[in-house]
Amino acid sequence: MACQFAAGYASSRMIAIRTLDAAESWAAIPALADLLVEAVDAGASVSFMAPLDFGEAVGFWTEIAGSVDIGRRILIVAEQDKRLVGMVYLDLIPVPNQSHRAEIAMLIVALEVRRHGVGKRLMVAAEAAAVAAGRSLLTLDTRAGDKGERLYRAMGWTEIGRVPRYARASNGKLEDTVFFYKELAVAKEMAAE
Ligand SMILES: CC(C)(COP(=O)(O)OP(=O)(O)OC[C@H]1O[C@@H](n2cnc3c(N)ncnc32)[C@H](O)[C@@H]1OP(=O)(O)O)[C@@H](O)C(=O)NCCC(=O)NCCS
């Protein structure tokens, strides 16, 4: 059992945000696969093409759970009545000259609880987890014009730039991607040393 963040309300029912340990990550694979399939099939640009096969999603989360097991990734979930309704995971960059950096690799909130602040709370938790892991610089990328882009800007992320035709939409069309970074409080402390 890992750290529990302050709970809030969405759809008038409490949603808890917490980091999963390795055993919890393995156990959450089917629910994570359901969440990913729902998001991809609804048009999200999160690595996969629609329609996403459940078995392919299970294979993806099996690899992520394995990397949580060896401390290479951090997986944070949102739960409503113990049911998984959102997730974010971080890649702790393993190369020696970027051991201060992590990447927000994927953020998804279930359709039924979107626009209630769950995405923001997952990102706040991800930033706190990065600091706790000694990571002071975060990076991410998102499809241009997506909800995520607005969310990241509102949360103080800085745009690095935009790459045209970077990834395919679920209909196969190539779309632009925007890259962002955010320096965390720990970075300023280190810079002042
Ligand atoms: C991007 C995503 C994670 C955002 O999740 P979310 O839980 O809806 O995010 P939030 O609720 O924190 O914020 C989204 C919007 O809801 C608004 N909101 C938050 N709480 C609200 C409330 N109580 N009432 C009304 N609006 C609210 C926010 O202000 C924000 O508004 P905006 O889009 O106009 O700027 C979600 O849309 C998603 O899963 N998309 C598919 C996957 C994806 O694209 N991921 C990002 C790239 S990896």
PDBQT file of the ligand as one rigid body, heavy atoms in Angstrom, charges set to zero:
ROOT
HETATM    1  C1  LIG A 201      -7.043  14.877 -20.640  1.00  0.00    +0.000 C 
HETATM    2  C2  LIG A 201      -7.868  14.209 -19.541  1.00  0.00    +0.000 C 
HETATM    3  C3  LIG A 201      -6.951  13.268 -18.759  1.00  0.00    +0.000 C 
HETATM    4  C4  LIG A 201      -8.411  15.289 -18.601  1.00  0.00    +0.000 C 
HETATM    5  O1  LIG A 201      -9.066  14.629 -17.511  1.00  0.00    +0.000 OA
HETATM    6  P1  LIG A 201     -10.199  15.391 -16.633  1.00  0.00    +0.000 P 
HETATM    7  O2  LIG A 201     -10.396  14.610 -15.398  1.00  0.00    +0.000 OA
HETATM    8  O3  LIG A 201     -11.390  15.651 -17.471  1.00  0.00    +0.000 OA
HETATM    9  O4  LIG A 201      -9.416  16.740 -16.310  1.00  0.00    +0.000 OA
HETATM   10  P2  LIG A 201      -9.910  17.903 -15.325  1.00  0.00    +0.000 P 
HETATM   11  O5  LIG A 201     -11.320  17.655 -14.889  1.00  0.00    +0.000 OA
HETATM   12  O6  LIG A 201      -8.883  18.068 -14.278  1.00  0.00    +0.000 OA
HETATM   13  O7  LIG A 201      -9.860  19.181 -16.255  1.00  0.00    +0.000 OA
HETATM   14  C5  LIG A 201     -10.538  19.144 -17.504  1.00  0.00    +0.000 C 
HETATM   15  C6  LIG A 201     -11.511  20.309 -17.606  1.00  0.00    +0.000 C 
HETATM   16  O8  LIG A 201     -12.544  20.157 -16.643  1.00  0.00    +0.000 OA
HETATM   17  C7  LIG A 201     -12.710  21.400 -15.943  1.00  0.00    +0.000 C 
HETATM   18  N1  LIG A 201     -13.236  21.103 -14.617  1.00  0.00    +0.000 N 
HETATM   19  C8  LIG A 201     -12.571  20.578 -13.576  1.00  0.00    +0.000 A 
HETATM   20  N2  LIG A 201     -13.387  20.447 -12.522  1.00  0.00    +0.000 NA
HETATM   21  C9  LIG A 201     -14.601  20.896 -12.933  1.00  0.00    +0.000 A 
HETATM   22  C10 LIG A 201     -15.880  21.015 -12.317  1.00  0.00    +0.000 A 
HETATM   23  N3  LIG A 201     -16.074  20.659 -11.060  1.00  0.00    +0.000 N 
HETATM   24  N4  LIG A 201     -16.907  21.494 -13.037  1.00  0.00    +0.000 NA
HETATM   25  C11 LIG A 201     -16.734  21.853 -14.329  1.00  0.00    +0.000 A 
HETATM   26  N5  LIG A 201     -15.557  21.787 -14.969  1.00  0.00    +0.000 NA
HETATM   27  C12 LIG A 201     -14.511  21.305 -14.276  1.00  0.00    +0.000 A 
HETATM   28  C13 LIG A 201     -11.322  21.956 -15.937  1.00  0.00    +0.000 C 
HETATM   29  O9  LIG A 201     -11.317  23.343 -15.677  1.00  0.00    +0.000 OA
HETATM   30  C14 LIG A 201     -10.902  21.658 -17.333  1.00  0.00    +0.000 C 
HETATM   31  O10 LIG A 201     -11.554  22.582 -18.199  1.00  0.00    +0.000 OA
HETATM   32  P3  LIG A 201     -11.016  22.926 -19.658  1.00  0.00    +0.000 P 
HETATM   33  O11 LIG A 201     -10.874  21.642 -20.423  1.00  0.00    +0.000 OA
HETATM   34  O12 LIG A 201     -12.076  23.805 -20.206  1.00  0.00    +0.000 OA
HETATM   35  O13 LIG A 201      -9.698  23.610 -19.461  1.00  0.00    +0.000 OA
HETATM   36  C15 LIG A 201      -9.075  13.416 -20.134  1.00  0.00    +0.000 C 
HETATM   37  O14 LIG A 201      -9.792  14.279 -20.983  1.00  0.00    +0.000 OA
HETATM   38  C16 LIG A 201      -8.666  12.176 -20.886  1.00  0.00    +0.000 C 
HETATM   39  O15 LIG A 201      -8.495  11.102 -20.295  1.00  0.00    +0.000 OA
HETATM   40  N6  LIG A 201      -8.489  12.291 -22.237  1.00  0.00    +0.000 N 
HETATM   41  C17 LIG A 201      -8.119  11.154 -23.038  1.00  0.00    +0.000 C 
HETATM   42  C18 LIG A 201      -6.654  10.770 -22.849  1.00  0.00    +0.000 C 
HETATM   43  C19 LIG A 201      -5.739  11.943 -23.144  1.00  0.00    +0.000 C 
HETATM   44  O16 LIG A 201      -5.909  12.662 -24.102  1.00  0.00    +0.000 OA
HETATM   45  N7  LIG A 201      -4.727  12.107 -22.260  1.00  0.00    +0.000 N 
HETATM   46  C20 LIG A 201      -3.765  13.205 -22.340  1.00  0.00    +0.000 C 
HETATM   47  C21 LIG A 201      -2.631  12.931 -23.235  1.00  0.00    +0.000 C 
HETATM   48  S1  LIG A 201      -1.661  11.531 -22.679  1.00  0.00    +0.000 SA
ENDROOT
TORSDOF 0
